[in-house]
Amino acid sequence: MDTSKLPLVAVVGLTASGKSGFSLQLAAALGDRGVACEIISADAFQLYRGMDIGTAKVTREERGGIPHHLLDVLELAEKASVAAYQRSCRQVIEQIRTRKALPILVGGSGLYVRAALDKIEFPGTDSGIRARLEAQAAQLGIEKMHQRLAEVDPESAVRIVPANERRVIRALEVYELTGKKFSATMPRREYFQPAVQLGIKWPLAVLDERIAQRTTQMLTQGFIEEVAELEKQ
C-alpha cells in the first residue's frame, strides 16, 4: 500500500498508560492490512544504552520484528538535547517514508513529541555571547537586561518575568546570535507534516494502580541492579 498520503501517527499518554503496547498492537494490525509500520521512540531517557528496565524500554523480543528507532543511540556520558533529537527524528521519518512505511511516534517526553511533530525552531547557542550577557547582568542587574529585551523583543519581555534570569539571557542571546526575536522561535501548534495523535487516558485511580504494578515489575526484573551498573559509569 502507498503510505505517502497517510499522516504521521503519534501515540501519546502519561507514564504507564500503555503507549508502547498499544503502538505494537497498532503496527501489527496495520501490517495485517498491508501497511508496513516502523516505530520511533520519543522518550528522552530511552535514547541511552543501559537504561532499559527503569525506562520501560521494549525488548527486542517484545518488538515482534517491528523496526524501532532512536533507542540506545547515546552513551550515558553523552548529553541529550531536544534540538539534536528533532534533527534525528525528522531524518528517520523521511527514511521510513522512502521505504513506503508508516512512522509511528511513541512518547514519552512531551517536548520531544512536540519537537518531532510541530513547527519548532531551536536556535543555536554561543558560549561567548552567553558569558558576556551573564557578566553584564551581574554588573547592571537583571532589570536592566530585561529592559534591553523589551526594546528588541517586546513580546518575549511580556512573557518572561525579570526574575527568570536564565530565560532573559537566553532571549537576548538568540537575538544577538540570529537577529531574530526569541518570540519568533516559540512553538506553534502547527504540524510540520500531517499528523494524527492518539492519546491514551485512564482514570487516575487506574493509572495509579498501573504505575504501582509497573514499579513492582521493574524491581522484580532487576531495576536496582541496573542502577548500580549505571552508577559505575
C-alpha positions in Angstrom: 0.0 0.0 0.0 1.2 3.5 -0.8 1.6 5.2 2.6 2.8 8.5 1.3 -0.5 10.2 1.8 -1.1 8.7 5.3 -0.4 11.1 8.2 2.3 10.5 10.7 0.9 8.8 13.7 1.8 9.6 17.3 0.8 7.6 20.4 0.9 9.8 23.5 -0.1 9.5 27.1 1.1 9.5 30.7 3.6 7.2 32.3 2.4 3.6 32.4 -0.7 4.4 30.2 0.3 1.6 27.8 1.7 3.6 24.9 4.3 1.0 23.9 2.0 -1.9 24.0 -0.7 -0.1 22.0 1.8 1.1 19.4 2.9 -2.5 18.9 -0.7 -3.7 18.5 -1.4 -0.8 16.1 1.6 -1.6 14.0 0.8 -5.3 13.9 -2.9 -4.6 13.0 -1.9 -2.2 10.2 0.7 -4.6 9.0 -2.0 -7.3 8.6 -3.8 -4.8 6.3 -0.8 -4.2 4.2 0.5 -1.1 5.8 4.1 -1.6 6.9 4.9 0.4 10.1 8.1 1.4 11.9 8.1 2.8 15.5 10.1 5.9 16.7 10.7 6.5 20.4 10.1 10.0 21.7 11.4 9.2 25.2 14.4 11.2 26.2 15.8 8.5 28.6 15.3 5.6 26.2 17.9 7.2 24.0 20.5 5.9 26.4 22.2 2.5 26.3 21.9 0.6 29.6 18.8 2.5 30.8 16.4 -0.3 30.0 14.3 -1.5 32.9 13.9 1.9 34.5 12.6 3.4 31.2 10.3 0.5 30.4 12.2 0.1 27.1 10.6 -2.5 24.9 12.9 -5.5 24.5 13.9 -6.9 21.1 11.6 -9.9 21.7 8.6 -7.6 22.5 9.1 -5.7 19.3 7.9 -8.7 17.3 10.1 -7.8 14.3 8.7 -4.3 14.0 11.6 -1.9 13.4 12.3 0.6 16.3 14.3 3.8 16.1 16.0 6.2 18.4 16.6 3.6 21.1 20.1 3.1 22.5 21.7 5.8 20.5 23.6 7.6 23.3 26.2 6.6 25.8 25.5 7.6 29.4 28.1 10.3 29.4 26.7 12.0 26.2 24.2 14.9 26.6 20.8 14.6 25.1 19.2 17.6 23.5 15.8 18.2 22.1 17.3 20.0 19.1 19.5 17.1 18.2 16.6 14.7 18.7 14.4 16.8 16.4 17.1 16.5 13.6 17.5 12.8 14.1 13.8 12.2 14.3 13.0 14.1 11.1 15.7 12.2 9.3 14.3 8.9 10.5 10.8 9.9 9.5 11.9 10.6 5.9 13.9 7.3 5.8 10.8 5.4 6.8 8.7 7.3 4.2 11.2 6.3 1.5 10.7 2.7 2.5 6.9 3.2 1.9 6.2 2.5 5.6 4.2 4.5 8.1 6.1 6.2 11.0 4.5 5.7 14.4 5.9 8.1 17.1 5.6 6.9 20.7 6.2 9.2 23.6 7.2 9.8 26.1 8.7 13.1 26.7 6.3 16.0 25.9 8.8 18.4 24.4 10.4 15.7 22.4 6.9 14.8 20.9 6.3 18.4 20.1 9.8 18.8 18.6 9.0 15.8 16.3 5.5 16.9 15.3 5.3 20.7 15.4 7.0 23.6 13.7 9.5 24.5 16.3 12.9 26.1 15.8 15.8 25.5 18.1 18.3 28.4 17.7 21.9 27.5 18.4 24.0 28.8 21.3 27.2 30.8 21.7 29.1 30.4 24.9 30.9 33.7 24.3 27.8 35.7 23.9 26.2 33.9 26.8 29.1 34.7 29.1 29.2 38.3 28.1 25.5 38.7 28.8 25.8 37.0 32.1 28.6 39.3 33.1 26.5 42.3 32.1 23.6 41.0 34.1 25.9 40.6 37.2 27.1 44.2 36.7 24.0 46.0 35.7 21.3 43.9 37.3 18.7 41.7 35.6 16.1 44.5 35.5 18.4 46.4 33.1 18.8 43.3 30.9 15.0 42.8 30.9 14.6 46.4 29.8 17.0 45.8 26.9 15.0 42.7 26.0 11.8 44.8 26.0 13.4 47.2 23.4 14.4 44.5 20.9 11.7 41.8 21.6 8.6 43.3 23.5 6.6 40.1 23.1 9.3 38.0 24.9 9.7 40.6 27.5 6.0 40.3 28.4 6.2 36.5 28.5 9.4 36.4 30.6 9.5 37.9 34.1 12.7 39.7 35.1 13.2 37.2 37.9 13.8 34.4 35.3 17.3 35.5 34.6 18.2 32.3 32.6 15.4 32.9 30.1 16.1 36.7 29.8 19.7 35.9 29.0 18.7 33.2 26.5 16.3 35.5 24.7 19.0 38.2 24.4 21.5 35.5 23.2 19.1 34.3 20.5 18.6 37.9 19.3 22.3 38.6 19.1 23.1 35.3 17.5 20.4 35.1 14.9 19.0 38.6 14.6 15.6 37.1 15.2 13.3 37.7 18.1 13.2 34.9 20.7 9.4 35.0 20.5 9.6 34.1 16.8 11.2 30.7 17.7 8.4 29.8 20.2 6.5 26.6 19.5 3.4 26.8 17.3 0.5 24.3 17.4 1.1 23.6 13.8 2.3 20.2 12.4 5.4 20.2 10.2 3.6 17.4 8.2 0.1 16.0 8.5 -0.2 14.0 11.7 -2.7 12.2 14.0 -2.2 12.0 17.7 -3.8 9.1 19.6 -4.0 9.8 23.3 -4.3 7.1 25.9 -6.2 8.2 29.0 -7.1 6.3 32.2 -9.0 7.4 35.3 -6.3 8.5 37.8 -7.1 5.6 40.2 -6.5 3.1 37.4 -3.3 4.9 36.3 -2.0 4.8 39.9 -2.5 1.1 40.0 -0.8 0.6 36.7 2.2 2.6 37.9 2.3 0.5 41.1 2.3 -2.7 39.1 5.0 -1.4 36.8 7.2 -0.4 39.7 6.8 -3.9 41.3 7.6 -5.4 37.9 10.7 -3.2 37.5 12.1 -4.3 40.9 11.5 -7.9 40.0 13.3 -7.5 36.7 16.4 -6.1 38.4 16.0 -2.3 38.4 18.2 -1.8 41.5 20.9 -3.8 39.8 20.6 -1.8 36.6 21.0 1.5 38.6 24.1 0.0 40.4 25.7 -0.7 37.0 24.8 2.8 35.7 26.4 4.3 38.9 29.7 2.7 38.0 29.7 4.8 34.8 
